[in-house]
Amino acid sequence: MNISDFLNNVNSLCITGHVRPDGDCVGSTLGLYSYICKNFPEIEVDIYIEDPSEKLSFVANFDKIKSNYPDHAPYDLMICLDAGSLSRIGKAEKYFKAAKHTVNIDHHVSNTMYADENYVWGDSSSACEVLYGFLDEDKLDRDIAIALYTGIIYDTGVFKYRATSPDTMMIAGKLMKFDIPTDEIIDDSFYAKSYEENRIFGYAVLNSKLACDGKVIYSSLTKKDMADFNVSSKELEGIVPQLRLTQGVIVAIFAYETPAGDIKVSLRSNDPFDVNEIACMFGGGGHIRAAGLNMPGKLDDCISKILAEIEKKI
């Protein structure tokens, strides 16, 4: 299957990813956007992502991302990337429901197969790795390579996570042939933190607690905490991976109150614990070692419910 197979008789295309977009979401959606613009200039293409982080602005066509969602005539085709369920595309859902045809390209094992066509490779490291398989290698360029490499870097933790495979490394090597600035991509998309990110990171780690005889670590932030530190969800990405690295810990939990009033929870684990199973119990999902969910209720109550389920299985 090739991306061109989806484009027969397509005059208008909508591309989107998941809410609270990360490096893989931005990399895959912008990679596809740049590929379509370069190779199929006759197609009208729009890209919608919810307020991506400015630290990813080095990716080509970042300025073309639309974070408002105006009314639009039904698109001939909508392609969703890195989004495990329809609810994960947020306000872009209205375009999805109106689109004449829909395609879902993803790597989350919990994907609900919500589109007309679903291409979900759960063994792949990232949506960017999955997307690469749909593109013609001889139609790539440096901008597209940078976008795809960014997503792979982000979702593999710079090639250290278990989902990193020989295929992942082979694809990354092919992208490097476009003379991309690998050191800058890694620093800017994965390691770089703003002053505000460093402060809230330190606060969350300092206030973390252990449970289940030291096998679980958890931390949380209230809306007041986030207001006091002048941060939004975009500044919270590095917290739960760091909690997971605590010696003796099997499961890490990080939760925070969202502006909408619900609780966003991120889960990470070491062998042999499956956090996707826990997330699915509460309507979320993701991967075996990394998953997330949203819950109604109070912050402490939500953490207590999740801890209770983890304790049964740990």
Secondary structure, DSSP 8 states (H G I E B T S, - for coil): --GGGG-TT--EEEEE--SS--HHHHHHHHHHHHHHHHH-TTSEEEEE-SS--GGGTTSTTGGG-B-S-------SEEEEES-SSGGGGGGGHHHHHH-SSEEEEE--TT----SSEEEE-TTSS-HHHHHHTTS-GGG--HHHHHHHHHHHHHHHTTTTSTT--HHHHHHHHHHHTT---HHHHHIIIII---HHHHHHHHHHHHT-EEETTTTEEEEEE-HHHHHHTT--GGG-TTHHHHHHTSTT-SEEEEEEE-TTSSEEEEEEE-TT--HHHHHHHTT-EE-SSEEEEEE-S-HHHHHHHHHHHHHHH-
